[in-house]
Amino acid sequence: MIIPAEEKRKWLMNHHKLLSVRQQTNILGLNRSSLYYVPKGESEYNMLLMNLLDEQYTKTPFYGVEKMTFFLNQIGHLVNVKRVRRLLRKMGLEAIYPGVNLSKANSEHKIYPIYLGI
């Protein structure tokens, strides 16, 4: 059974009488640096871009990364494709497009013999 690191961090005792923090993290298999790391989150500008992307996606869900980048550049936000791709992935948005295996026949359909006209 694999225990998540967040759960292991809850088990640590900062002022333990016998075990130091170093020893506790060693026993639990955690890095000490992970105890002090605080994620920054997204900047306000990225949140603004994400809101604009979300609004545009509701209007045109078939726009991909390139068109979304073009859209943002047109309204005055100079961003590159990599940033837009990262933000769209973070929001869980993907362009609507035809998927694979669309030409496969349904196995329940009857297959008629070919008429050669002989």
N, C-alpha and C positions, 0 to 999 in steps of 0.2 A: 504494500500500500504506500503510495507516494503522498506525502503531506506537503501542501503548498507552503511557500516561504512566509506568506503573511501569517499563517497559523503558527509557524515556528517562532516568529518574532514576538507573538503574544506570550509565549512561554518564558521569555527572558526576564530575569530579575536583576535590576540595576544594582541593588545593594545587598547581594547575597553574601552571607558570612564566610562560606567556604570556597565558593567558585567565583572567579573574576568573570567579567564580560567576555574576555578573550577565551577562557576555558569553556564557557557556556556556548558560545558561537561555534567553537571547535567541535563540541559534542553534538550539537544540532546540525552541523554541516552547513553553516551560514557564513557568509563573508561579513566581517565587522563593518565594512564600508556601506553595506546595504542597510545597516541600522540608521545611518545618519543621512541617507539620500532622501531628498524631498523632490518629487517631480514638479517641474515648472508649470506644465499645462500649456495651453495655446495662448498666443498673444491676442490682444484686442483686434489687431489688424487681420489676423488669421480668422478670428470669429466673424468679422465683417465680411471677409471673402467667403466664408462658409455659408453665411446667410444669403449672400448674393447668388452663390452657386445653387443653393437649395431652391430659391425662388425661380431661377432660370430652369432648373431641372423639372420643377412642377409644370412649367410651360412647355418645355421641349425635352422630354425624357430620352429622346433619341440622340441628343448631342453627346459626343464623346469628349475625351480630354482635350483634343486639339481645338474643337469648336468652342468648348467652354473657356479655354485660354484666350482664343480670339475674342470671345464675348467680353471677358474681363478687360482685355487690352483696349477694346473699343470704348468702354465706358470710363477709361482713364486709370485703370489699375494695371501697372506694368508688372506682370507676373510671368514666370516661365512654366513650361509644361510639367516639369518635375514637381513644382509646388502644387499645381492644380491636381495632378494625379494623386499626390499624397493626401491632400485634403478630401478629395472625393472618396478615396479608400477609407479614410478615417470616418467619414459620414456613412459609409456603406452604400454609396450610390454607384450605379453602373449603367451605361447606356443600354437602351433596349435595341436589340438587333437579332437577326435570325441566328438560331443556334446550329449545332452540328446535327447530323443524321436526319435532316428534314426529308430527304428523298427515300428513306427506307419505307418499304411497304408494310402495311399492317398485317400481322400474321393471321388474323381472323378473316381477312378478305379472301374471296374465292379467286383462284388464278385460272383464267380462261385459256384454252389452247390457242396458238397462233394460227390464223387462217391464211393459207398461202395462195388460195384461189385456183387450185389445181382441179 
